[in-house]
Amino acid sequence: MTWMKYAFFGLAWTLLIFSHVSCHKLESEVEPNQESEVESNVVPEDKPKSSINQQEDTGEFVGEPPLKEDNTIPGSKLPPLEKVNEQKTPFIIEPPKNWFQKYMLEIFFSLVLAGYAVQFFAGKSHNEKVARAWVALNMPVFAAQFASIGISSQAEETKKPSPEPSIVAEEENGVHGALIEQHSYSMFKFYATGRMNCNYCLVTLDLKRRQDMFTMFTFNLLWPEQDKVSYEIPLLFADSFPCIFALVKKRNMKNILENDKILKDYTTQYKITGLSDQFAVLTEYEEIADHILTPHMIEKLNKSPDSYDFIELMDQPSSTNNSLVLRIDYVLEGKATLETSADLTNDVLKLVDSIANFKVNRGLRDEIQSKRVKILQVESKEKREARQEEQMKKKAEKQKEKEAKQANLTPEQQRKLEEKEHKRDLKRQNKKLVKIAKKQSKLISFISVSYTHLRAHETSLHLVCRLLLEKKKQHN
């Protein structure tokens, strides 16, 4: 979208110059002919009167004496009428006083484009520096705990170069060639894999759009953007368990619940003692909230409440494998927060190990599953009712269209239409009967078996029935 903005401003600047040059050309054509226009627009005073003024109006002013030669009315004390000079004012375009007024618009748009260019390169460079600094600070933590780090190692494993543009982090602490993938001028992604209790760790740096001057000086003043770091870690351990947990800001809770149906339907708000009032805890059951929010974690949250934006641990309620995913959003408030980002990464990985050690007893697991089944049944019922209601609406609309169409038909056309619909209904009924007959023929099948086979599968009831039949035959 950024290149489209620059293209638009460039096109507007080109059109402005073209229109301004055309106006200057028009001014140059008008200026030499100003004297001739003035002379042609001046009406001489001794021009003879028209024939209309010389004639007497005998229709409207009957009996009124005509004006005298000195423009006085006979028998009136009013002063003589003044002659009106019917001279037209010529249209004169004043030329600009100096070159600045002449090219003011071109200068303004040139300065705007220059400001866009300066802001673009400066903001792009600043975001790249933040990404490099984050990788350099967090590289020792990832190198100590993961076997494969960065996009470069992923590319070496697949033997293919990374298709996206990437930034090579500076060499630090003996780590060579760690890459962070650049998805846009303000978004960077870092990948690491090969660790116990997790499948991989994907870190997304969503920075301010500093390269866009329009966004920085308009929308950013009303809705300030923040530099955010997001951790996404799919957990991988043997004894997985069902869990839905979220730690959110209270000011964002209403918006989150409106957009996330799972949190709205499956969780309830839970009060944690000692936690700041800026946070709200949404959990499916209390045990997992107490396990995650330890006193050490609560102390960190209370110490920097503006830094932690969102923590979520969730599986899919409709799935049976209980694959958990941990998501944490962290705000980089400044240089001091960026320098402590390595401590945050350590805390995230410790939280992964802590969740892997959590155990859910059998009774609690069954209770959670039964609650989820009930919620899924209610959801499926609501969907089915909504689908049926939609079908009824469509059916009613078709019926209205049919009635409106039949109202304009003649009796003969209506009879033919009814016969056609009757034949169509009979055809549908025959198809249904054929399907039912095929199903029944599959269920009712006759197989010839031996008498020994029958005797081997006889029950007591069958034996009684056969004895009664034999007695009946003897009496007959």
C-alpha positions, 0 to 999 in steps of 0.5 A: 500500500505504501508504493500506491501512496507514493504513486498517487502523490507523484501523479497528482504532482505531475498533473499539478505541474501540467495544469499550472504550465497551461495557466501560465501559457494562457496568461501569456496569450491574454496580456498583449491583447488587453488594450484592444479588449478595453477599446472594444468594450468602451461605448462612445457617449455620442452614439446615436439613440436606438429607434426604440428610445426615439419612438413614443410608447403609446401603449403603456404611458398614454397621455404622458409627455415625452422627455425634453432634450435636457432629460428633464420631465415636463412639469416636474421639479426633479433634477435631470436624469444622468446619462449611464455610461455602458462601459464594460469592465475588462477582465485583467489577469494580474501576473505574479509578483515574484517566482515564489508565488508563480511556482508556490504549488509546485514547491509545496508538493515537492517538499511533501514528496521530499518529506515522504522520501526522507521519512520512508528511508529513515523509518525503514532504517530504524525498524531494521535497527530494532529488529537487529538489536532484538536478534542480537540480544535474544540470540544467546537464549535461543542458541542455548535452548534450541537446536535449529535457530533462525531462517538461515538454519531452516533454509540449510535444512531444506537446501533452498534459499529463503524466498522472502527478504531477510536481515542478517543479524550481527555476529555476537557471542559466537553465533554466525548467520542468524537470520530474521525474515522480513515480511514488510517494512514494519514486520519481522519474523524469527523462527527456532525449533528443536527443543523439548516440550514444544514443536517450534517457537515463532516470534513476530516483531510488529513494529510501528509503520515509521516508513509511512509519514501519512500514518505517523502524522495522522492516524498515529496521533489519534490511535497511537501504535506500539512496537509489539513482540508476539510469541507463538509456541505449539506445545508438544508433550505426552500427557496433553490436557484440555485447557482454555486460559487467557490473561487480557487487559480489562480495557480490551476484554469487551472487544476480545470477547466479541471477536473470540467466540471460544473465550466467550463460550468456554471461559469465565472470569476468575479473580487472582489475589495480588494481581493488578486491577489492569488485568482480567483472567479468563479461564475454563477451570481455576487450577490452570490459572493458579498454576500459570500465575505463580507469585513470581509471575504476578510480581513481574506483571505488576512491575510492568503492567503496560508491557504485558498485553496478552497471554493465551493458552488454548486448545481446540474444543472441537478436537480430541487431541488437545494440542495446546498453543501458547501465545504471548504479546509483549510491548516494547516501550523503549530502549530499556524494554528492548534490553530486557527482552532476553529476560522475557524470552527466558520467562516464556520458555520457563512457562512452557516447561511449567505447563508441561509439568501440569497434571489434570486428574481424571475426574476434572478431565471428564468434567471438562469434556462433558461441559464442552460436549454440552456447549458443542451440542448447543452450538450445533442446535443453534446452527441447525435452527439458523439454517432451518430458519434461512431455508424457511425464509427462502421457501417463503420468498419462493412462494411469494414469487410463485403467487405473484407470477400466478396472479398474472396468468390466465386460468388456462396457463394456471392449469398447465402450471399446476399439472407441470408441478404435479408431475414434478412432485410425482417424479420426486416421490417415485425417486424416494420410493425407489431409494427406500425399496433399494434399502429394504432389499439390502436389509431383507436378503434370503440365504439358503442354509442347511437344517443342521445350521438352523438347529445350531442357531435355535433358541428356546423360543424357536423350539417352543414354536416348532413343537406347537406346530408339530402338535397342530399337524398331529391333531389335523 
